[in-house]
Amino acid sequence: MKLIEANTQDQLDALSVFNAQARDESGTDPVPPDGPMGAWLIDSPDGLIGSVGIYGVNWTARRCRGMIYISPTHRGNGLAALAHKLLEAKVFDEFNLRRLEGVIRDDNAQMIALMDSIGAVREGELKDVSYEDGRYRTYLMYRFMREE
């Protein structure tokens, strides 16, 4: 499995679909930081299975927020953990950042379980920070540090 840049129209279309599905399933970061962003497709022997991205890059503080999306047909077999390792390599090794953050809606049990299983540190709760689908939503903040 590897990350690839979207260079063709078909790849750009796939990235757009994955990002829309991620927003529909999990909401969006209710308090996104300013800063540049980037996204990559996850390529596997089965083809394109999802995407990862970073946003709110702060080069001075050397931090960013990340996102992972795996298509429903490929979930439950450890691919999200592997995608996270690829994202960490990009953030920490390629971009030389020291902090990767994740903001996850509190009803996203699969992603919360993933964060707990791969050693993310839960930093806090953003209580009722967003109003989605007729109700207030709470998000959880996680972090990964290069040194941890």
C-alpha positions as CSV (number, residue, x, y, z in Angstrom):
1,M,0.0,0.0,0.0
2,K,1.3,3.5,-0.8
3,L,0.2,7.1,-1.0
4,I,0.0,8.7,-4.5
5,E,-0.7,12.2,-5.6
6,A,-3.8,12.8,-7.7
7,N,-2.3,13.7,-11.1
8,T,-4.9,12.5,-13.6
9,Q,-8.6,13.5,-13.9
10,D,-9.7,10.1,-12.8
11,Q,-7.5,10.3,-9.7
12,L,-8.7,13.9,-8.9
13,D,-12.3,12.6,-9.3
14,A,-11.6,9.7,-7.0
15,L,-10.1,12.0,-4.4
16,S,-13.1,14.3,-4.6
17,V,-15.5,11.4,-4.1
18,F,-13.5,10.0,-1.1
19,N,-13.4,13.5,0.5
20,A,-17.2,14.0,0.0
21,Q,-17.9,10.5,1.5
22,A,-15.6,11.3,4.5
23,R,-17.5,14.6,5.2
24,D,-20.9,12.8,4.8
25,E,-20.0,10.0,7.2
26,S,-17.9,11.8,9.9
27,G,-18.7,15.5,9.6
28,T,-15.9,18.1,9.2
29,D,-13.5,19.7,11.6
30,P,-15.7,22.2,13.5
31,V,-12.8,24.5,14.2
32,P,-10.3,24.1,11.3
33,P,-7.0,25.9,11.7
34,D,-5.8,28.2,8.9
35,G,-3.0,27.0,6.7
36,P,-2.2,25.0,3.6
37,M,-3.5,21.5,3.0
38,G,-2.7,18.5,0.9
39,A,-4.3,15.2,0.1
40,W,-3.2,11.8,-1.3
41,L,-4.9,8.7,-2.5
42,I,-4.3,5.4,-0.9
43,D,-3.3,2.9,-3.6
44,S,-3.4,-0.8,-2.9
45,P,-3.3,-4.1,-4.9
46,D,-7.1,-3.7,-4.9
47,G,-6.9,-0.2,-6.5
48,L,-7.7,3.1,-4.9
49,I,-9.3,2.4,-1.5
50,G,-9.3,5.8,0.2
51,S,-7.5,9.0,1.0
52,V,-5.4,10.7,3.6
53,G,-4.8,14.4,4.0
54,I,-3.4,17.2,6.1
55,Y,-4.7,20.7,6.7
56,G,-4.0,23.7,8.8
57,V,-0.3,23.3,8.4
58,N,1.6,25.7,10.7
59,W,5.2,25.7,9.6
60,T,6.4,27.8,12.6
61,A,4.8,25.5,15.2
62,R,5.6,22.5,12.9
63,R,2.1,21.0,13.3
64,C,-0.9,20.0,11.2
65,R,-4.2,18.2,11.4
66,G,-4.7,15.0,9.5
67,M,-7.6,12.9,8.1
68,I,-8.0,9.3,6.9
69,Y,-10.8,7.9,4.8
70,I,-11.0,4.2,3.9
71,S,-13.9,3.1,1.7
72,P,-16.5,1.0,3.5
73,T,-15.7,-2.2,1.5
74,H,-12.1,-2.1,2.8
75,R,-12.6,-1.4,6.5
76,G,-12.0,-3.7,9.4
77,N,-8.8,-5.3,8.3
78,G,-6.1,-2.9,9.6
79,L,-5.8,-0.7,6.5
80,A,-6.6,2.5,8.4
81,A,-3.7,1.8,10.8
82,L,-1.4,1.3,7.9
83,A,-2.7,4.4,6.2
84,H,-2.0,6.3,9.4
85,K,1.6,5.1,9.4
86,L,2.0,6.3,5.8
87,L,0.5,9.7,6.9
88,E,2.9,9.9,9.9
89,A,5.8,9.2,7.6
90,K,4.7,12.0,5.3
91,V,4.1,14.5,8.2
92,F,7.1,13.7,10.3
93,D,9.8,12.6,7.8
94,E,8.9,14.3,4.6
95,F,7.5,17.6,5.9
96,N,9.6,17.6,9.2
97,L,6.6,18.5,11.3
98,R,6.6,17.5,15.0
99,R,2.8,17.3,15.8
100,L,0.0,15.6,14.0
101,E,-3.5,16.3,15.4
102,G,-6.8,14.5,14.8
103,V,-10.3,15.9,15.5
104,I,-12.9,13.1,15.5
105,R,-16.6,13.3,16.1
106,D,-17.5,11.4,19.3
107,D,-19.9,9.0,17.5
108,N,-17.2,7.7,15.1
109,A,-16.5,4.5,17.1
110,Q,-14.2,3.0,14.5
111,M,-11.9,6.0,14.3
112,I,-11.8,6.4,18.1
113,A,-10.9,2.7,18.4
114,L,-8.1,3.2,15.8
115,M,-6.7,6.2,17.7
116,D,-6.7,4.3,21.0
117,S,-5.1,1.2,19.4
118,I,-2.2,3.1,17.7
119,G,-1.2,5.1,20.7
120,A,-2.8,8.5,20.1
121,V,-3.0,10.8,23.1
122,R,-6.5,12.1,23.7
123,E,-6.1,15.8,24.6
124,G,-9.6,16.8,25.2
125,E,-13.2,17.2,24.1
126,L,-14.8,20.0,22.1
127,K,-18.3,19.8,23.7
128,D,-21.2,20.8,21.4
129,V,-18.8,22.7,19.1
130,S,-20.8,22.0,16.0
131,Y,-24.5,21.9,14.9
132,E,-25.0,19.1,12.4
133,D,-28.2,17.4,11.2
134,G,-30.4,19.1,13.8
135,R,-28.2,18.5,16.8
136,Y,-25.1,19.7,18.6
137,R,-22.1,17.5,18.1
138,T,-19.0,16.9,20.3
139,Y,-15.6,16.2,18.8
140,L,-12.5,14.7,20.4
141,M,-9.0,16.0,20.0
142,Y,-6.1,13.6,19.6
143,R,-2.4,14.1,19.0
144,F,0.7,12.3,17.8
145,M,4.2,13.8,18.5
146,R,7.3,12.9,16.6
147,E,9.1,12.3,20.0
148,E,6.4,10.2,21.6
